[in-house]
Amino acid sequence: MKDIFEWNRIFYNNLPENFALEVVFRSTVMFTILLLTLKLAGKRGVKQLSIFETVIIIALGSAAGDPMFYEDVGIVPAAIVFTVIIILYRSVTWLTGKSKKFEEFIEGKTECLINDGKFSVATFKKESLAQDEFFSELRIRSIEHLGQVKHAFIETSGEISVFFYEDKDVQFGLPILPAAFNEKSKIIATDGIHACTFCGHTEEQKPGTARCKVCKKEEWVPAIKTLRIT
Protein backbone atom coordinates (compact mmCIF):
# COMPACT_ATOMS: atom_id res chain seq x y z
CA MET A 1 0.00 0.00 0.00
CA LYS A 2 1.39 3.35 -1.01
CA ASP A 3 2.18 5.76 1.84
CA ILE A 4 -0.26 8.64 2.22
CA PHE A 5 2.58 11.02 3.06
CA GLU A 6 5.80 11.64 1.15
CA TRP A 7 8.05 11.13 4.15
CA ASN A 8 11.28 12.08 2.43
CA ARG A 9 9.80 15.40 1.32
CA ILE A 10 8.30 16.08 4.76
CA PHE A 11 11.49 15.38 6.72
CA TYR A 12 14.21 16.31 4.21
CA ASN A 13 12.43 18.34 1.50
CA ASN A 14 13.82 15.81 -0.99
CA LEU A 15 17.37 16.66 0.05
CA PRO A 16 19.86 13.83 0.62
CA GLU A 17 19.86 12.43 4.15
CA ASN A 18 23.50 13.41 4.70
CA PHE A 19 22.38 17.07 4.46
CA ALA A 20 21.48 16.70 8.17
CA LEU A 21 25.22 16.58 8.92
CA GLU A 22 25.69 19.73 6.85
CA VAL A 23 22.99 21.45 8.90
CA VAL A 24 24.89 20.55 12.09
CA PHE A 25 28.06 22.06 10.62
CA ARG A 26 26.27 25.19 9.34
CA SER A 27 24.52 25.73 12.69
CA THR A 28 27.80 25.38 14.60
CA VAL A 29 29.57 27.89 12.35
CA MET A 30 26.71 30.46 12.43
CA PHE A 31 26.28 30.08 16.19
CA THR A 32 29.98 30.81 16.65
CA ILE A 33 29.81 33.86 14.37
CA LEU A 34 26.69 35.16 16.16
CA LEU A 35 28.33 34.68 19.56
CA LEU A 36 31.45 36.57 18.48
CA THR A 37 29.36 39.37 16.94
CA LEU A 38 27.37 39.91 20.14
CA LYS A 39 30.62 39.84 22.09
CA LEU A 40 31.99 42.60 19.87
CA ALA A 41 28.75 44.58 20.24
CA GLY A 42 29.42 44.85 23.97
CA LYS A 43 27.40 44.12 27.11
CA ARG A 44 24.94 46.95 26.55
CA GLY A 45 23.91 45.42 23.25
CA VAL A 46 22.69 42.37 25.14
CA LYS A 47 21.30 43.78 28.41
CA GLN A 48 19.57 47.02 27.38
CA LEU A 49 18.23 46.99 23.85
CA SER A 50 17.22 50.29 22.27
CA ILE A 51 15.10 50.36 19.12
CA PHE A 52 18.26 50.47 17.00
CA GLU A 53 19.83 47.56 18.85
CA THR A 54 16.64 45.53 18.55
CA VAL A 55 16.81 46.01 14.78
CA ILE A 56 20.42 44.81 14.89
CA ILE A 57 19.48 41.65 16.81
CA ILE A 58 16.63 40.89 14.38
CA ALA A 59 18.97 41.37 11.42
CA LEU A 60 21.59 39.13 12.99
CA GLY A 61 19.00 36.47 13.75
CA SER A 62 17.81 36.43 10.16
CA ALA A 63 21.33 36.38 8.77
CA ALA A 64 22.28 33.56 11.14
CA GLY A 65 19.17 31.42 10.72
CA ASP A 66 18.94 31.07 6.95
CA PRO A 67 22.43 29.63 6.33
CA MET A 68 21.84 27.03 9.06
CA PHE A 69 19.37 24.97 7.03
CA TYR A 70 18.95 26.47 3.53
CA GLU A 71 21.36 24.79 1.18
CA ASP A 72 21.13 27.65 -1.32
CA VAL A 73 22.33 30.20 1.28
CA GLY A 74 26.09 30.20 1.66
CA ILE A 75 27.99 30.78 4.88
CA VAL A 76 30.41 33.33 3.40
CA PRO A 77 27.69 35.80 2.28
CA ALA A 78 26.11 35.50 5.73
CA ALA A 79 29.48 36.21 7.35
CA ILE A 80 29.79 39.32 5.15
CA VAL A 81 26.35 40.45 6.35
CA PHE A 82 27.52 40.04 9.94
CA THR A 83 30.64 42.07 9.23
CA VAL A 84 28.66 44.92 7.65
CA ILE A 85 26.13 44.93 10.52
CA ILE A 86 28.79 45.12 13.21
CA ILE A 87 30.59 47.94 11.32
CA LEU A 88 27.32 49.87 11.07
CA TYR A 89 26.60 49.21 14.74
CA ARG A 90 30.02 50.47 15.80
CA SER A 91 29.65 53.54 13.54
CA VAL A 92 26.24 54.47 14.94
CA THR A 93 27.48 53.89 18.51
CA TRP A 94 30.41 56.22 17.84
CA LEU A 95 28.12 58.89 16.35
CA THR A 96 25.73 58.72 19.31
CA GLY A 97 28.68 59.43 21.58
CA LYS A 98 29.70 62.46 19.50
CA SER A 99 26.32 64.06 18.78
CA LYS A 100 23.59 64.64 21.37
CA LYS A 101 20.98 65.26 18.67
CA PHE A 102 21.90 62.06 16.86
CA GLU A 103 21.76 60.15 20.14
CA GLU A 104 18.26 61.45 20.86
CA PHE A 105 17.19 60.56 17.31
CA ILE A 106 18.45 56.97 17.64
CA GLU A 107 17.91 56.26 21.34
CA GLY A 108 15.10 58.68 22.19
CA LYS A 109 15.22 60.63 25.46
CA THR A 110 13.88 60.30 28.97
CA GLU A 111 10.44 61.91 29.33
CA CYS A 112 8.65 63.00 32.50
CA LEU A 113 5.19 61.42 32.79
CA ILE A 114 4.26 62.53 36.31
CA ASN A 115 5.40 65.71 38.01
CA ASP A 116 4.31 66.46 41.59
CA GLY A 117 1.54 63.88 41.55
CA LYS A 118 -0.01 64.99 38.25
CA PHE A 119 0.40 63.94 34.63
CA SER A 120 2.73 65.95 32.45
CA VAL A 121 -0.04 66.19 29.86
CA ALA A 122 2.06 67.36 26.92
CA THR A 123 4.58 64.55 27.40
CA PHE A 124 2.01 61.84 28.01
CA LYS A 125 0.22 62.69 24.74
CA LYS A 126 3.46 62.11 22.82
CA GLU A 127 4.19 58.73 24.31
CA SER A 128 2.65 55.52 22.97
CA LEU A 129 2.10 54.28 26.54
CA ALA A 130 -1.66 54.01 27.14
CA GLN A 131 -3.09 55.26 30.42
CA ASP A 132 -4.30 51.78 31.44
CA GLU A 133 -0.87 50.31 30.70
CA PHE A 134 0.81 53.06 32.71
CA PHE A 135 -1.55 52.56 35.66
CA SER A 136 -0.72 48.85 35.55
CA GLU A 137 3.00 49.68 35.80
CA LEU A 138 2.30 51.84 38.86
CA ARG A 139 0.06 49.29 40.57
CA ILE A 140 2.83 46.69 40.27
CA ARG A 141 4.86 49.06 42.48
CA SER A 142 2.02 49.10 45.08
CA ILE A 143 0.93 52.62 44.12
CA GLU A 144 -2.73 53.36 44.90
CA HIS A 145 -3.00 56.96 43.69
CA LEU A 146 -0.90 59.62 41.96
CA GLY A 147 -0.57 61.67 45.14
CA GLN A 148 2.00 59.11 46.32
CA VAL A 149 4.21 59.79 43.27
CA LYS A 150 6.54 62.78 43.15
CA HIS A 151 8.01 62.05 39.71
CA ALA A 152 7.74 59.28 37.12
CA PHE A 153 9.83 59.00 33.96
CA ILE A 154 9.78 56.78 30.93
CA GLU A 155 13.39 55.87 30.17
CA THR A 156 14.91 55.36 26.72
CA SER A 157 14.72 51.60 27.37
CA GLY A 158 10.93 51.87 27.82
CA GLU A 159 11.11 51.19 31.57
CA ILE A 160 9.25 53.36 34.08
CA SER A 161 11.25 55.05 36.87
CA VAL A 162 9.22 56.19 39.89
CA PHE A 163 10.19 58.52 42.76
CA PHE A 164 7.89 58.66 45.78
CA TYR A 165 6.85 61.31 48.26
CA GLU A 166 7.76 60.67 51.87
CA ASP A 167 4.70 59.69 53.90
CA LYS A 168 4.46 63.15 55.48
CA ASP A 169 4.33 64.77 52.03
CA VAL A 170 1.77 62.50 50.35
CA GLN A 171 -1.06 64.56 48.87
CA PHE A 172 -4.53 63.94 47.48
CA GLY A 173 -4.27 62.20 44.14
CA LEU A 174 -6.08 60.44 41.32
CA PRO A 175 -6.89 56.84 42.39
CA ILE A 176 -5.60 54.25 39.93
CA LEU A 177 -7.15 51.09 41.37
CA PRO A 178 -9.80 49.97 38.84
CA ALA A 179 -12.76 49.99 41.25
CA ALA A 180 -12.05 53.55 42.43
CA PHE A 181 -11.03 54.97 39.04
CA ASN A 182 -14.17 53.59 37.37
CA GLU A 183 -16.32 55.78 39.64
CA LYS A 184 -15.41 58.69 37.36
CA SER A 185 -18.29 60.86 36.23
CA LYS A 186 -19.08 64.26 34.79
CA ILE A 187 -21.54 64.75 37.62
CA ILE A 188 -19.90 65.50 40.96
CA ALA A 189 -22.13 63.97 43.64
CA THR A 190 -20.56 65.21 46.90
CA ASP A 191 -18.43 68.01 48.31
CA GLY A 192 -14.71 67.29 48.62
CA ILE A 193 -11.44 67.09 46.81
CA HIS A 194 -11.76 65.49 43.38
CA ALA A 195 -9.20 64.52 40.74
CA CYS A 196 -9.46 65.03 37.01
CA THR A 197 -9.31 61.59 35.39
CA PHE A 198 -7.35 62.91 32.41
CA CYS A 199 -4.50 64.90 33.95
CA GLY A 200 -4.72 64.10 37.67
CA HIS A 201 -5.24 67.74 38.74
CA THR A 202 -6.94 67.89 42.15
CA GLU A 203 -9.16 70.61 43.60
CA GLU A 204 -12.09 71.17 45.94
CA GLN A 205 -15.40 70.65 44.17
CA LYS A 206 -19.07 71.08 44.97
CA PRO A 207 -21.92 68.94 43.62
CA GLY A 208 -22.65 69.59 39.95
CA THR A 209 -20.35 69.81 36.93
CA ALA A 210 -16.89 71.35 36.57
CA ARG A 211 -14.20 71.84 33.94
CA CYS A 212 -10.57 71.07 34.82
CA LYS A 213 -8.44 74.22 34.98
CA VAL A 214 -5.44 72.37 33.48
CA CYS A 215 -6.72 70.16 30.65
CA LYS A 216 -10.31 71.45 30.29
CA LYS A 217 -11.76 67.94 30.64
CA GLU A 218 -14.92 67.32 32.67
CA GLU A 219 -14.65 63.83 34.19
CA TRP A 220 -13.83 63.64 37.90
CA VAL A 221 -13.37 61.02 40.60
CA PRO A 222 -13.05 61.50 44.38
CA ALA A 223 -9.36 61.94 45.24
CA ILE A 224 -7.73 59.90 48.00
CA LYS A 225 -4.74 60.47 50.30
CA THR A 226 -3.77 57.03 51.57
CA LEU A 227 -0.15 56.23 52.37
CA ARG A 228 1.78 53.73 50.30
CA ILE A 229 2.21 50.34 51.97
CA THR A 230 5.53 48.69 51.11
N, C-alpha and C positions, 0 to 999 in steps of 0.2 A: 504493500500500500504506500502510495506516494505521500511524503510528509506534507502537512498543511503549510508549514512555515519553511522558508528558505534559511536554514540555520546558519549557513556560512555567511550569507549576506547580513543577517541580523547581528551576528557576533563580530564579524571581521570586515563587513562591507565589501565582500569579495576580494579582500586583500589576502596575500599569503599568510599562513599562520605564524611564520617567523617574524612578521611585522610587529608582533607583540614584544619581541626582544628589542626591536628598534624603538618602540614607544618608551620602554624602560630607559634606554640610553638617552633619547631625546629629553625625557622628563628630568633625568639626573642633570644633564647639561644645562637646561633652562632654569631649573631650580637653583643651581649654583650661580648662574649669571644674575638671577633675580636677587638672591641673597647678597651678592657682592654689590649690586646696584643700590639696594636699600642701605647697605653699610656705608657706601659713599655718600648717600643722601644725608646721612647724619641722624642722630636720635630724634630730633624734632620732627623729621619727616615721618617717623613711625608713631610717636606718642601724641602729637597735636597736629592734626591734619586741617589745613586751611582749604578753601575751595580749590586753589591752584594745586595744592599737594594731593588732594583727592583725585583731581584730573590726572595727575602724574601716576598715581597708584592704579587707576583704571586702565590707563594706557599701557603700563607695564604688565598688568595682568593679561590684557589682550595679546600683547606681543609675546608673552611667555607661554600662554595657553595653546595658541594655534600650532606652533612648531612641535608641541609635545605629541600630538596624535594625527596631524594632517601630513600625509606623505608629500604633498605638493608644496608645503611651506618649509623652506630650508632654514637651518639653524643660523647660518652666517647672516642672511638678511635680518633675522630677528635680533641678532647681536648688534648689528648696525643701528637698528631702531633703539635699542637700549642705550647705545653710546650717544646718539643724538639727544635722547630724552634727558640723560643725566647732564649733558652739556647745557641744554636749555634750562634745566632746573638750577644748575650752579650759576648760570648767567642771571636768571631772574632773582635768585637769592642775593647775588652781589648787588644788583640794581636796587632791590628793596632796602639794602643797607646804606645805599648812597643817596636815595631820593625818598623823602617823606611822602610826597604826593604819589609816587609810584607804589610805595608800600601800602598806602591807604587804598589805592585802586585795586591792588592784588589781594591784600589781606583784609580790607575793610578796617573799621576803627571801632573802638569801644564806645557804646552809646548809653546814656543815662535813661533808664525807663521809669524809675521812681525817685523823686526828690522831695525830701521832707514829708514822706507819707502820702504823696499824691503823684499821679501819673505825669510824666513829662510828655504832654499830649503831642507836641510836634514830633518828637522822636518816636513815640510809640506808633504813630501813623505810618512812619517810614519803614518800620520793621515788619517782617513777614510773620512775626510771632503773634498768634491770635490771643485774645484776652483769656479765653478758657485755658489755653495751653500754658500761658504765663501764670495764671492762678494755680494751676496744677503744680507747676515748679515751686511756687511759694508754699503751697500746702505740704509738699514733701518735706519742707524745712520747718514744719510745725508752726506756720504763720497763719493766724486766724483773721487778721484784718491789716489794712495798709498802715494804720497808725502805729504798728510795731516796727515798721521798716523806715529807716532813715534814708538810705540810698539803695538802689538796685541797678546793676549794669548788665548789659548783654555784651559779652566779650567777643573778640574776633573769632574765637573757636566755636561760638554759639552757646557757650555755657553762661549761666546766670550767676552773678556775684551779688550777694546780699549783705548789707550792713545794718545792724539793728540799733534801735534806741535802747538806752538803759531803762530799766523798769520805771524809774522815777520820771522819765521823760516821755513815756508812751502817751500818745494822744488819741483822740477819737479818730476812727478810720473806717474806710469802706470794708465791710465784711466780705470775705472771699469763700467762706464755706457755702456750698450749694444751697442748703436749706435757707440760710439767712439772705444770701444774695438774691435768690429767686423771689423774695418778698418785694422786690422793686416795683414801683408804681409811679404814675404821673400824679396820682392823688395822694397827698400827704394826709394821713389819718390822725396823727397826734402831734402835740407840741414836742419839741426836743431837737437834738442835734442829728441832722441827716447828712448822708454822703451821696454825692452825685455818682451814679453807676458808670458814667463814662470816663470821668477824669479823677474821681476820688476826692474832689473838693468837699469840705465839710463846713456846715454853717447851721445856726439855729433857724428852725423853720416852724411855722404855724400851720394848722390844718388848711388844706386847699391845694393850689398849684403854685409852682415856682420855677423860674428859669435859672440855671447855674450861671454864676457871674463869670466863670472861667471859660467854659466850653459852650455855653448857651443851650445845653441839653436840658430835658425836663423830667427825666426819670430819677427817683430818689429811693433810698433805702435807709432805715434807721442805722446810725453809726454806733459802733461799739468801742469800748476802751479796755478790753481785757488784757492782762499781761500774758506774755508768751511763756508757755511751759516747756522747758527743755529736759 
